[in-house]
Amino acid sequence: MTNENERVQSWVLGDVEVIRLVEWHQPFLPTSEFLPDVGADVWRDNERWLAPDHWRPESDRTAIALQSWVLRSAGRTVLIDTGAGDGRERPGMAPYFHRCQGNFPGLLARAGVRPQDVDVVVNTHLHVDHVGWNTVDADGEWVPTFPNARYLIPAADDFHFGPDNAYGNGAQDVDRLIYEDSVAPIHRAGQALLWEGLHRIDEHLTLESAPGHTPGSSVLRLASGSDRAVFVGDLVHSPVQILHPCCNSSSCLAPEAAVSSRRRILGRAADERELVVPAHFGGAGALEVRRDGDAFALGPWATADPEQGASAAE
């Protein structure tokens, strides 16, 4: 996505305004590295619609968006995931996240959202690209970016990535840095709320555990009037995982649980006609899914209309 006007998009679902904030959309890891269970033939056979939003054939790299979502619901402002942050030490994660410089505050401002306006921050899970703007550097100290917000953090992820489990059991050294600069300050400020299972935010929004990608991975369901949507975080990184739900990304910590959660959430979305909104899809960013035997097929992609809200279109 290169058009600046497309980096902030607004939909309406029932009584909820949905604002999409896109920091960047670009080639990411090679397909064999990021989605190792997806065969080369799957990419080639679907090139017509995968390229360029989800796959760059010339380099055989996946393409993803780094993005967040703002929901104005029941009189409150809810922010889903906070990107990678600015100026963070993320060794081994260059060029995407190590000392990166972004304009997330600028995107929020263009959406008419000030940091003090945010009432709820949802971290769907605690990976690097979902918690970065939880905090900002204030004279050498990391402090919450959103001073009036309650941060909803999955308890299982907080345990797994926190000091009680020695920062992910030491699997990746960078997990300690992520927790210390983007999560621990939220606890110190008394703004963290740990939850598990189900957590009701308001009459339209409910958080639900969907473990596998991480121990506490979660989805947020929206139901308002006749409109339904599910913000699925990293349940799927690419549309090919909808066609082949048994295929995990290389960052899924518990592969069997991830497949089970993916099938369950996608199945319910198909049955209830929920708009599926993944964390990293480029292009339209959201779509409906349909059942196709034991797997799923892509339904209509969403289109954003400032006056009519989100609708589905082929």
JOZILIN-V418621 format. One record per backbone hydrogen bond with DSSP energy under -1.0 kcal/mol. CO is the residue of the C=O (numbers start at 1). NH is the residue of the N-H. Records with the same first field share a line. If there is no record, write none. Layout:
# JOZILIN-V418621
CO = NH, NH
This chain:
# JOZILIN-V418621
3 = 6
4 = 7
7 = 22
9 = 20
11 = 18
12 = 310
13 = 16
16 = 13
17 = 72
18 = 11
19 = 70
20 = 9
21 = 68
24 = 66
26 = 64
29 = 62
30 = 34
31 = 35
34 = 250
35 = 38
39 = 43
40 = 44
41 = 45
42 = 46
44 = 47
46 = 50
47 = 51
50 = 54, 55
54 = 63
56 = 59, 60, 61
60 = 31
61 = 56
62 = 28
64 = 26
66 = 23, 24
68 = 21
69 = 80
70 = 19
71 = 78
72 = 17
73 = 76
76 = 73
77 = 119, 120
78 = 71
79 = 122
80 = 69
82 = 133
83 = 132
88 = 99
90 = 93
93 = 97
100 = 87
103 = 107
104 = 108
105 = 109
106 = 110
107 = 111
108 = 113
109 = 112
114 = 117
115 = 118
119 = 150
120 = 79
121 = 152
122 = 81
124 = 218
127 = 130
130 = 82
131 = 134
134 = 145
136 = 143
141 = 138
143 = 136
146 = 149
150 = 121
151 = 193
152 = 123
153 = 195
154 = 158
155 = 159
156 = 160
157 = 161
160 = 168
162 = 165, 167
163 = 166
165 = 169
166 = 170
168 = 171
172 = 175
173 = 176
174 = 178
175 = 179
176 = 180
177 = 181
178 = 182
179 = 183, 184
183 = 186, 187
184 = 188
185 = 189
186 = 191
187 = 190
191 = 151
193 = 153
195 = 155
196 = 198
197 = 209
199 = 207
204 = 223
205 = 201, 202
206 = 221
207 = 199
208 = 219
212 = 254
213 = 253
214 = 212, 217
217 = 210
219 = 208
220 = 231
221 = 206
222 = 229
224 = 227
227 = 224
228 = 275
229 = 222
230 = 277
231 = 220
232 = 235
233 = 279
238 = 241
239 = 242, 243
240 = 244
244 = 247
249 = 252
254 = 258
255 = 259
256 = 260
257 = 261
258 = 262
259 = 263
260 = 264
261 = 265
262 = 266
263 = 267
264 = 268
265 = 269
266 = 270
267 = 271
268 = 272
269 = 274
275 = 230
276 = 287
277 = 232
280 = 65
282 = 285
286 = 302
287 = 276
288 = 299
290 = 297
292 = 295
295 = 292
297 = 290
300 = 288
301 = 313
303 = 311
305 = 309
309 = 305
311 = 303
313 = 301
